[in-house]
Amino acid sequence: MADLSTNLCGLKLQNPLVLASGPLSWNAVGIRAAFAAGAAAVVTKTIRPQATVNPKPHIASMGRGSLLNTEGWSDLPAARWIEQELPSLAGRSGVLIASLGHTPAEVKQLAGPLAEAGADALELVSYRAEDAAPMVAAAKQIISVPVLIKVSANWPNLLEAVEACLRAGADGVTAIDSIGPTLRVDVETGRPLLDAFAWLSGAAILPIALRTVAEICLRHDAPVVGTGGVGRAGDVVEMVMSGATAVGVHTAPLLRGLDWFGKTLARLERWLDEHNHARLSDLRGAALPHLREPVPCASLTFAFDAETCTHCGRCVTACAYAARRLTPEGEMLLDETVCRSCGLCASVCPTGALRVK
């Protein structure tokens, strides 16, 4: 059986899955349930001195594994977390990470009490890139537990902010936060889905999260919790191959139930065994050496296996240049004079019958 364990900033995780900050980690009961379901670490809802008051409603599904939300930070005040929720998690089975926001002043006020109340690490989060490094510096002056900084792909200077946070002493990075503001409209009513601009999470942001994780890992040898859009075991592998040390999830278990953790870990172990990988950690950063800027190159060469072709015709439909044709007898024809070697045809093949050599 493959080894799924990982080391995050000196903290041993039994597997790479971290329940990211969100509704499922709203209190100690929810956190215990996530640990019991298989999460190796859990990040609390973001803690601030005062509780937020969320609009109603404030979360909506937009289909295909993605969500919109207009919720704020924790609707429990910091005092409740420090005096009740975190202490009640003593003896837990996993790593407890307290999410703390959103300003340097709040970090100075709460970092020490949260660590003393039982947090194994802190994850700092701010809406402003310029506050990130000062928040890290403030925390490192107060506490000895690891400090993660959560970064947003909305920041135009994200990589500069990461650099500044690492210089300030951040032990690791969580990438990324939800994307936004965004908008979906209910065409039957003509109203925005949540009556406001909202933040996007889930499957729709996976490519952005992967790109951000890879960019950070190409530049820095720092632990990264790759977060955003992970919904299946294959996505976990992609995150790790992009450089992630651990993988944050929330939308998938929120939509599908906490048993998502156990099912995904079983599928992850099976995938690793089938591909003869003894340890998931061996795959960390595997994709990074292959990243390059698009450059002119020779025409693609394709391979076609008629036996595994289902005659679905997707490759023909997807060819904008009408270069492909599949005969009734199952022969694949390609007009190389008009083919532009874009590769889309092979990428839409559901069985792998058509592939790039």
C-alpha positions as a LaTeX table, in Angstrom:
\begin{tabular}{lrrr}
\hline
Residue & $x$ (\AA) & $y$ (\AA) & $z$ (\AA) \\
\hline
Met1 & 0.00 & 0.00 & 0.00 \\
Ala2 & 1.35 & 3.41 & $-0.98$ \\
Asp3 & 2.55 & 5.86 & 1.68 \\
Leu4 & 0.37 & 8.99 & 1.67 \\
Ser5 & 2.07 & 10.79 & 4.56 \\
Thr6 & 3.69 & 14.19 & 4.25 \\
Asn7 & 5.52 & 16.70 & 6.40 \\
Leu8 & 4.07 & 20.20 & 6.47 \\
Cys9 & 6.32 & 22.76 & 8.14 \\
Gly10 & 7.58 & 20.13 & 10.57 \\
Leu11 & 4.10 & 18.76 & 11.28 \\
Lys12 & 3.50 & 15.10 & 10.35 \\
Leu13 & 0.34 & 14.57 & 8.30 \\
Gln14 & $-0.96$ & 11.02 & 7.81 \\
Asn15 & $-2.17$ & 11.96 & 4.34 \\
Pro16 & $-2.04$ & 15.11 & 2.18 \\
Leu17 & $-5.67$ & 16.19 & 2.64 \\
Val18 & $-6.32$ & 19.37 & 4.59 \\
Leu19 & $-9.85$ & 20.61 & 5.16 \\
Ala20 & $-9.49$ & 24.24 & 4.14 \\
Ser21 & $-11.17$ & 27.05 & 6.03 \\
Gly22 & $-14.92$ & 27.14 & 5.42 \\
Pro23 & $-18.38$ & 26.19 & 6.66 \\
Leu24 & $-17.40$ & 22.61 & 7.58 \\
Ser25 & $-14.84$ & 23.91 & 10.08 \\
Trp26 & $-17.15$ & 26.43 & 11.70 \\
Asn27 & $-16.74$ & 24.98 & 15.21 \\
Ala28 & $-15.12$ & 22.15 & 17.19 \\
Val29 & $-17.87$ & 19.66 & 16.40 \\
Gly30 & $-17.43$ & 20.18 & 12.66 \\
Ile31 & $-13.65$ & 19.95 & 12.98 \\
Arg32 & $-13.83$ & 16.66 & 14.90 \\
Ala33 & $-16.15$ & 15.26 & 12.25 \\
Ala34 & $-13.63$ & 16.16 & 9.53 \\
Phe35 & $-10.80$ & 14.46 & 11.42 \\
Ala36 & $-12.95$ & 11.37 & 11.88 \\
Ala37 & $-13.72$ & 11.33 & 8.15 \\
Gly38 & $-10.02$ & 11.22 & 7.24 \\
Ala39 & $-8.77$ & 14.81 & 6.97 \\
Ala40 & $-5.16$ & 14.87 & 8.17 \\
Ala41 & $-5.40$ & 18.56 & 9.08 \\
Val42 & $-8.21$ & 21.06 & 9.46 \\
Val43 & $-8.15$ & 24.85 & 9.13 \\
Thr44 & $-10.72$ & 26.71 & 11.20 \\
Lys45 & $-12.98$ & 29.38 & 9.82 \\
Thr46 & $-11.07$ & 32.65 & 9.82 \\
Ile47 & $-11.02$ & 34.03 & 13.35 \\
Arg48 & $-11.29$ & 37.74 & 14.06 \\
Pro49 & $-12.01$ & 39.61 & 17.29 \\
Gln50 & $-15.68$ & 40.02 & 16.45 \\
Ala51 & $-18.03$ & 37.56 & 14.78 \\
Thr52 & $-19.27$ & 38.29 & 11.29 \\
Val53 & $-22.95$ & 38.54 & 10.35 \\
Asn54 & $-23.50$ & 36.80 & 7.04 \\
Pro55 & $-26.21$ & 37.76 & 4.55 \\
Lys56 & $-28.95$ & 35.18 & 4.02 \\
Pro57 & $-28.50$ & 33.26 & 1.82 \\
His58 & $-24.72$ & 33.42 & 1.36 \\
Ile59 & $-23.72$ & 30.17 & $-0.41$ \\
Ala60 & $-25.07$ & 28.83 & $-3.70$ \\
Ser61 & $-24.17$ & 26.01 & $-6.04$ \\
Met62 & $-23.46$ & 27.00 & $-9.61$ \\
Gly63 & $-23.22$ & 23.39 & $-10.76$ \\
Arg64 & $-20.31$ & 21.21 & $-11.89$ \\
Gly65 & $-18.67$ & 21.15 & $-8.48$ \\
Ser66 & $-18.35$ & 24.90 & $-7.96$ \\
Leu67 & $-19.83$ & 27.34 & $-5.46$ \\
Leu68 & $-20.43$ & 31.05 & $-5.05$ \\
Asn69 & $-20.39$ & 32.65 & $-1.63$ \\
Thr70 & $-20.77$ & 36.02 & 0.02 \\
Glu71 & $-19.92$ & 34.85 & 3.53 \\
Gly72 & $-17.42$ & 36.54 & 5.76 \\
Trp73 & $-15.14$ & 35.17 & 8.46 \\
Ser74 & $-16.23$ & 33.09 & 11.47 \\
Asp75 & $-19.62$ & 33.81 & 12.97 \\
Leu76 & $-18.12$ & 32.92 & 16.35 \\
Pro77 & $-16.04$ & 35.64 & 18.08 \\
Ala78 & $-12.37$ & 35.04 & 18.85 \\
Ala79 & $-13.08$ & 34.69 & 22.57 \\
Arg80 & $-15.34$ & 31.70 & 21.86 \\
Trp81 & $-12.60$ & 30.00 & 19.83 \\
Ile82 & $-9.92$ & 30.68 & 22.45 \\
Glu83 & $-11.98$ & 29.76 & 25.50 \\
Gln84 & $-14.10$ & 26.89 & 24.18 \\
Glu85 & $-13.68$ & 25.59 & 20.63 \\
Leu86 & $-9.91$ & 25.09 & 20.40 \\
Pro87 & $-9.41$ & 23.75 & 23.96 \\
Ser88 & $-12.20$ & 21.22 & 23.40 \\
Leu89 & $-10.18$ & 19.73 & 20.54 \\
Ala90 & $-7.41$ & 18.49 & 22.83 \\
Gly91 & $-6.62$ & 14.87 & 22.05 \\
Arg92 & $-7.63$ & 15.25 & 18.42 \\
Ser93 & $-6.37$ & 12.83 & 15.79 \\
Gly94 & $-4.94$ & 15.38 & 13.33 \\
Val95 & $-3.24$ & 18.73 & 12.90 \\
Leu96 & $-5.25$ & 21.81 & 13.89 \\
Ile97 & $-4.57$ & 25.04 & 12.01 \\
Ala98 & $-6.21$ & 28.26 & 13.17 \\
Ser99 & $-7.07$ & 30.71 & 10.40 \\
Leu100 & $-6.46$ & 34.28 & 11.54 \\
Gly101 & $-7.26$ & 37.54 & 9.80 \\
His102 & $-7.22$ & 40.16 & 8.51 \\
Thr103 & $-4.75$ & 42.79 & 9.71 \\
Pro104 & $-1.39$ & 43.01 & 11.51 \\
Ala105 & $-3.16$ & 44.48 & 14.53 \\
Glu106 & $-5.45$ & 41.47 & 14.78 \\
Val107 & $-2.48$ & 39.12 & 14.49 \\
Lys108 & $-0.74$ & 40.90 & 17.39 \\
Gln109 & $-3.92$ & 40.58 & 19.43 \\
Leu110 & $-4.84$ & 36.96 & 18.70 \\
Ala111 & $-1.82$ & 34.93 & 17.51 \\
Gly112 & $-0.55$ & 34.19 & 21.02 \\
Pro113 & $-3.92$ & 33.26 & 22.54 \\
Leu114 & $-4.80$ & 30.99 & 19.59 \\
Ala115 & $-1.51$ & 29.12 & 19.84 \\
Glu116 & $-1.88$ & 28.80 & 23.61 \\
Ala117 & $-5.45$ & 27.52 & 23.15 \\
Gly118 & $-4.15$ & 24.56 & 21.15 \\
Ala119 & $-3.54$ & 25.50 & 17.51 \\
Asp120 & $-0.68$ & 23.50 & 15.97 \\
Ala121 & $-0.13$ & 26.21 & 13.34 \\
Leu122 & $-1.63$ & 29.48 & 12.16 \\
Glu123 & $-2.82$ & 30.36 & 8.67 \\
Leu124 & $-2.89$ & 34.11 & 8.15 \\
Val125 & $-5.31$ & 35.55 & 5.62 \\
Ser126 & $-5.91$ & 39.10 & 4.42 \\
Tyr127 & $-7.80$ & 40.76 & 1.62 \\
Arg128 & $-4.85$ & 43.10 & 1.05 \\
Ala129 & $-1.54$ & 41.89 & $-0.32$ \\
Glu130 & 0.32 & 44.72 & 1.39 \\
Asp131 & $-0.80$ & 43.46 & 4.82 \\
Ala132 & 0.45 & 39.89 & 4.29 \\
Ala133 & 4.15 & 40.28 & 5.14 \\
Pro134 & 3.52 & 42.56 & 8.15 \\
Met135 & 1.04 & 39.97 & 9.45 \\
Val136 & 3.68 & 37.25 & 9.15 \\
Ala137 & 6.29 & 39.39 & 10.87 \\
Ala138 & 3.91 & 40.16 & 13.71 \\
Ala139 & 3.07 & 36.48 & 14.22 \\
Lys140 & 6.68 & 35.31 & 14.16 \\
Gln141 & 7.54 & 37.76 & 16.96 \\
Ile142 & 4.88 & 36.20 & 19.19 \\
Ile143 & 4.56 & 32.48 & 18.54 \\
Ser144 & 6.77 & 29.47 & 17.86 \\
Val145 & 4.25 & 27.29 & 15.98 \\
Pro146 & 4.45 & 27.29 & 12.15 \\
Val147 & 2.93 & 30.22 & 10.26 \\
Leu148 & 1.34 & 29.80 & 6.85 \\
Ile149 & 0.30 & 32.76 & 4.70 \\
Lys150 & $-2.77$ & 32.31 & 2.52 \\
Val151 & $-2.41$ & 34.13 & $-0.79$ \\
Ser152 & $-4.94$ & 35.15 & $-3.40$ \\
Ala153 & $-4.70$ & 34.86 & $-7.15$ \\
Asn154 & $-6.66$ & 38.12 & $-7.20$ \\
Trp155 & $-3.49$ & 39.93 & $-6.13$ \\
Pro156 & $-1.70$ & 41.40 & $-9.17$ \\
Asn157 & 1.63 & 41.18 & $-7.31$ \\
Leu158 & 1.10 & 37.71 & $-5.84$ \\
Leu159 & 4.66 & 36.45 & $-6.35$ \\
Glu160 & 6.13 & 39.61 & $-4.87$ \\
Ala161 & 3.83 & 39.20 & $-1.87$ \\
Val162 & 4.95 & 35.57 & $-1.43$ \\
Glu163 & 8.59 & 36.66 & $-1.58$ \\
Ala164 & 7.99 & 39.32 & 1.07 \\
Cys165 & 6.13 & 36.88 & 3.33 \\
Leu166 & 8.90 & 34.29 & 3.15 \\
Arg167 & 11.48 & 36.96 & 3.94 \\
Ala168 & 9.32 & 37.94 & 6.92 \\
Gly169 & 9.56 & 34.38 & 8.22 \\
Ala170 & 6.54 & 32.52 & 6.83 \\
Asp171 & 7.05 & 28.76 & 7.19 \\
Gly172 & 4.80 & 27.96 & 4.26 \\
Val173 & 2.15 & 29.20 & 1.84 \\
Thr174 & $-1.48$ & 28.29 & 1.24 \\
Ala175 & $-2.44$ & 28.92 & $-2.38$ \\
Ile176 & $-5.06$ & 29.96 & $-3.24$ \\
Asp177 & $-8.04$ & 31.72 & $-1.71$ \\
Ser178 & $-11.37$ & 31.86 & $-3.57$ \\
Ile179 & $-11.54$ & 33.92 & $-6.78$ \\
Gly180 & $-13.57$ & 37.04 & $-7.27$ \\
Pro181 & $-15.60$ & 39.06 & $-7.31$ \\
Thr182 & $-17.63$ & 36.98 & $-9.76$ \\
Leu183 & $-21.23$ & 36.94 & $-10.92$ \\
Arg184 & $-23.90$ & 34.45 & $-12.01$ \\
Val185 & $-27.48$ & 35.44 & $-12.84$ \\
Asp186 & $-30.65$ & 33.36 & $-12.51$ \\
Val187 & $-32.17$ & 33.86 & $-15.96$ \\
Glu188 & $-35.66$ & 32.91 & $-14.73$ \\
Thr189 & $-35.77$ & 35.73 & $-12.18$ \\
Gly190 & $-33.19$ & 38.11 & $-13.63$ \\
Arg191 & $-31.52$ & 38.34 & $-10.23$ \\
Pro192 & $-27.90$ & 37.66 & $-9.31$ \\
Leu193 & $-27.56$ & 34.21 & $-7.74$ \\
Leu194 & $-26.78$ & 35.68 & $-4.30$ \\
Asp195 & $-28.07$ & 39.20 & $-4.99$ \\
Ala196 & $-24.46$ & 40.43 & $-5.06$ \\
Phe197 & $-21.03$ & 39.91 & $-6.56$ \\
Ala198 & $-19.67$ & 36.74 & $-5.01$ \\
Trp199 & $-16.54$ & 34.64 & $-4.52$ \\
Leu200 & $-15.94$ & 31.53 & $-6.57$ \\
Ser201 & $-14.57$ & 28.21 & $-5.27$ \\
Gly202 & $-14.53$ & 24.63 & $-6.44$ \\
Ala203 & $-13.75$ & 22.89 & $-9.71$ \\
Ala204 & $-13.83$ & 26.06 & $-11.81$ \\
Ile205 & $-10.71$ & 27.47 & $-10.13$ \\
Leu206 & $-8.51$ & 24.35 & $-10.23$ \\
Pro207 & $-6.39$ & 25.48 & $-13.22$ \\
Ile208 & $-5.74$ & 28.84 & $-11.55$ \\
Ala209 & $-4.76$ & 27.16 & $-8.29$ \\
Leu210 & $-2.43$ & 24.73 & $-10.06$ \\
Arg211 & $-0.74$ & 27.56 & $-11.96$ \\
Thr212 & $-0.24$ & 29.57 & $-8.79$ \\
Val213 & 1.18 & 26.62 & $-6.86$ \\
Ala214 & 3.57 & 25.85 & $-9.71$ \\
Glu215 & 4.72 & 29.47 & $-9.98$ \\
Ile216 & 5.48 & 29.61 & $-6.27$ \\
Cys217 & 7.27 & 26.26 & $-6.24$ \\
Leu218 & 9.38 & 27.15 & $-9.26$ \\
Arg219 & 10.75 & 30.12 & $-7.33$ \\
His220 & 10.83 & 28.97 & $-3.72$ \\
Asp221 & 11.68 & 25.83 & $-1.80$ \\
Ala222 & 8.85 & 26.35 & 0.69 \\
Pro223 & 5.96 & 24.07 & 1.67 \\
Val224 & 2.76 & 24.93 & $-0.20$ \\
Val225 & $-0.75$ & 23.78 & 0.66 \\
Gly226 & $-2.29$ & 23.65 & $-2.82$ \\
Thr227 & $-5.91$ & 24.71 & $-2.37$ \\
Gly228 & $-8.69$ & 25.36 & $-4.85$ \\
Gly229 & $-10.79$ & 23.14 & $-7.09$ \\
Val230 & $-9.65$ & 19.70 & $-5.96$ \\
Gly231 & $-12.52$ & 17.26 & $-6.33$ \\
Arg232 & $-11.03$ & 13.82 & $-7.00$ \\
Ala233 & $-7.93$ & 11.73 & $-6.46$ \\
Gly234 & $-6.47$ & 12.74 & $-9.81$ \\
Asp235 & $-6.68$ & 16.40 & $-8.80$ \\
Val236 & $-4.69$ & 15.60 & $-5.65$ \\
Val237 & $-1.98$ & 14.03 & $-7.80$ \\
Glu238 & $-1.97$ & 17.10 & $-10.08$ \\
Met239 & $-1.52$ & 19.40 & $-7.09$ \\
Val240 & 1.39 & 17.36 & $-5.79$ \\
Met241 & 2.99 & 17.15 & $-9.25$ \\
Ser242 & 2.66 & 20.95 & $-9.43$ \\
Gly243 & 4.72 & 21.22 & $-6.25$ \\
Ala244 & 2.23 & 21.09 & $-3.39$ \\
Thr245 & 3.30 & 19.52 & $-0.09$ \\
Ala246 & $-0.30$ & 19.13 & 1.09 \\
Val247 & $-3.66$ & 19.64 & $-0.59$ \\
Gly248 & $-6.47$ & 21.82 & 0.74 \\
Val249 & $-10.10$ & 20.97 & $-0.04$ \\
His250 & $-13.49$ & 22.28 & 0.99 \\
Thr251 & $-16.05$ & 22.61 & $-1.79$ \\
Ala252 & $-15.95$ & 18.90 & $-2.70$ \\
Pro253 & $-16.64$ & 17.53 & 0.80 \\
Leu254 & $-19.14$ & 20.33 & 1.41 \\
Leu255 & $-21.17$ & 19.31 & $-1.65$ \\
Arg256 & $-20.66$ & 15.55 & $-1.45$ \\
Gly257 & $-20.38$ & 14.89 & 2.27 \\
Leu258 & $-17.45$ & 14.19 & 4.57 \\
Asp259 & $-17.14$ & 10.61 & 3.34 \\
Trp260 & $-15.46$ & 12.24 & 0.34 \\
Phe261 & $-12.23$ & 12.07 & 2.34 \\
Gly262 & $-12.24$ & 8.31 & 2.82 \\
Lys263 & $-13.31$ & 7.60 & $-0.75$ \\
Thr264 & $-10.69$ & 9.94 & $-2.20$ \\
Leu265 & $-7.89$ & 8.52 & $-0.06$ \\
Ala266 & $-8.81$ & 4.98 & $-1.13$ \\
Arg267 & $-8.80$ & 6.00 & $-4.79$ \\
Leu268 & $-5.50$ & 7.83 & $-4.32$ \\
Glu269 & $-3.87$ & 4.75 & $-2.80$ \\
Arg270 & $-5.22$ & 2.61 & $-5.63$ \\
Trp271 & $-3.91$ & 5.01 & $-8.29$ \\
Leu272 & $-0.45$ & 5.06 & $-6.72$ \\
Asp273 & $-0.35$ & 1.27 & $-6.47$ \\
Glu274 & $-1.50$ & 0.88 & $-10.09$ \\
His275 & 1.26 & 3.26 & $-11.22$ \\
Asn276 & 3.91 & 1.59 & $-9.03$ \\
His277 & 4.54 & 4.63 & $-6.82$ \\
Ala278 & 5.50 & 3.71 & $-3.25$ \\
Arg279 & 5.08 & 7.25 & $-1.89$ \\
Leu280 & 2.93 & 10.16 & $-2.96$ \\
Ser281 & 5.70 & 12.53 & $-1.89$ \\
Asp282 & 7.94 & 11.09 & $-4.63$ \\
Leu283 & 5.71 & 12.84 & $-7.18$ \\
Arg284 & 6.10 & 16.30 & $-5.68$ \\
Gly285 & 7.04 & 18.81 & $-8.36$ \\
Ala286 & 7.17 & 16.19 & $-11.13$ \\
Ala287 & 5.50 & 18.56 & $-13.59$ \\
Leu288 & 7.73 & 21.55 & $-12.91$ \\
Pro289 & 10.76 & 20.58 & $-15.07$ \\
His290 & 8.45 & 20.29 & $-18.07$ \\
Leu291 & 6.97 & 23.79 & $-17.81$ \\
Arg292 & 8.08 & 26.08 & $-20.61$ \\
Glu293 & 6.85 & 29.05 & $-22.56$ \\
Pro294 & 4.94 & 28.09 & $-25.73$ \\
Val295 & 7.37 & 28.11 & $-28.66$ \\
Pro296 & 7.14 & 27.12 & $-32.34$ \\
Cys297 & 7.85 & 23.45 & $-32.77$ \\
Ala298 & 7.52 & 20.60 & $-35.23$ \\
Ser299 & 4.09 & 19.32 & $-36.20$ \\
Leu300 & 2.51 & 16.83 & $-33.81$ \\
Thr301 & 2.55 & 13.14 & $-34.56$ \\
Phe302 & $-0.58$ & 11.21 & $-33.59$ \\
Ala303 & $-1.20$ & 7.59 & $-32.72$ \\
Phe304 & $-4.59$ & 5.95 & $-33.21$ \\
Asp305 & $-5.84$ & 2.65 & $-31.77$ \\
Ala306 & $-8.91$ & 1.49 & $-33.67$ \\
Glu307 & $-9.68$ & $-1.20$ & $-31.10$ \\
Thr308 & $-10.26$ & 1.24 & $-28.26$ \\
Cys309 & $-12.05$ & 3.84 & $-30.42$ \\
Thr310 & $-15.78$ & 4.03 & $-29.62$ \\
His311 & $-16.64$ & 6.05 & $-32.78$ \\
Cys312 & $-17.97$ & 8.87 & $-30.60$ \\
Gly313 & $-16.73$ & 11.41 & $-33.15$ \\
Arg314 & $-15.56$ & 13.96 & $-30.59$ \\
Cys315 & $-12.17$ & 14.35 & $-32.26$ \\
Val316 & $-13.87$ & 15.13 & $-35.58$ \\
Thr317 & $-16.31$ & 17.60 & $-34.04$ \\
Ala318 & $-13.57$ & 19.39 & $-32.08$ \\
Cys319 & $-11.36$ & 19.99 & $-35.13$ \\
Ala320 & $-11.89$ & 23.61 & $-36.16$ \\
Tyr321 & $-10.03$ & 22.98 & $-39.43$ \\
Ala322 & $-12.06$ & 19.95 & $-40.59$ \\
Ala323 & $-8.81$ & 18.04 & $-40.82$ \\
Arg324 & $-10.09$ & 14.82 & $-39.23$ \\
Arg325 & $-12.51$ & 12.23 & $-40.54$ \\
Leu326 & $-13.54$ & 8.87 & $-39.13$ \\
Thr327 & $-14.78$ & 6.43 & $-41.74$ \\
Pro328 & $-17.70$ & 4.07 & $-41.07$ \\
Glu329 & $-15.15$ & 1.25 & $-41.08$ \\
Gly330 & $-13.29$ & 2.89 & $-38.18$ \\
Glu331 & $-10.34$ & 4.28 & $-40.12$ \\
Met332 & $-9.00$ & 7.61 & $-38.86$ \\
Leu333 & $-8.04$ & 10.02 & $-41.63$ \\
Leu334 & $-6.06$ & 13.24 & $-41.18$ \\
Asp335 & $-5.55$ & 15.94 & $-43.78$ \\
Glu336 & $-2.09$ & 17.16 & $-42.79$ \\
Thr337 & $-2.30$ & 20.10 & $-45.21$ \\
Val338 & $-4.88$ & 21.83 & $-43.00$ \\
Cys339 & $-4.06$ & 20.35 & $-39.57$ \\
Arg340 & $-2.57$ & 23.03 & $-37.28$ \\
Ser341 & $-1.22$ & 20.59 & $-34.64$ \\
Cys342 & $-3.28$ & 22.25 & $-31.89$ \\
Gly343 & $-3.75$ & 18.91 & $-30.12$ \\
Leu344 & $-7.40$ & 19.45 & $-29.13$ \\
Cys345 & $-8.58$ & 16.33 & $-30.93$ \\
Ala346 & $-6.43$ & 14.05 & $-28.82$ \\
Ser347 & $-7.32$ & 15.82 & $-25.58$ \\
Val348 & $-11.08$ & 15.26 & $-26.08$ \\
Cys349 & $-10.75$ & 11.55 & $-26.84$ \\
Pro350 & $-12.50$ & 9.79 & $-23.91$ \\
Thr351 & $-10.69$ & 6.46 & $-24.28$ \\
Gly352 & $-7.19$ & 7.54 & $-25.31$ \\
Ala353 & $-7.61$ & 5.86 & $-28.67$ \\
Leu354 & $-6.28$ & 9.04 & $-30.28$ \\
Arg355 & $-3.20$ & 10.48 & $-28.62$ \\
Val356 & $-0.12$ & 12.56 & $-29.29$ \\
Lys357 & 3.05 & 10.46 & $-29.55$ \\
\hline
\end{tabular}
